[in-house]
């Protein structure tokens, strides 16, 4: 088995590291305000119901 597919078990550190790096890069990119504005506009559009349905579906999988 190659390192690329190595099972890290619960709490995958490699995926967490990649997520953290990409999140930090986005936060520093200067694109946050524009993304927030787009999201706000989407919630005020015909997309609203679809977005709320997707949010509810995502939350149903969350651990409490």
Residue, then its C-alpha position, 0 to 999 in steps of 0.5 A: x500500500x502506498x503512502x498516498x492511500x495510507x489509512x490514518x484512522x479517525x482524526x486524519x491528520x493529513x486531511x486536517x492539515x490540508x484543510x487548515x492550510x487552504x482555509x488560512x490561504x482563503x482567509x488571507x486571499x482578500x476574497x472573504x468579503x466578496x464571498x460573504x456578499x455573494x452568499x448574502x445575495x444568494x440567500x435573498x434570491x430564488x436559490x434560498x430554498x435550495x440553499x436552506x435544504x442543503x444546509x439542513x441536509x449537511x447539519x443532519x450528518x453533523x456529530x453533536 
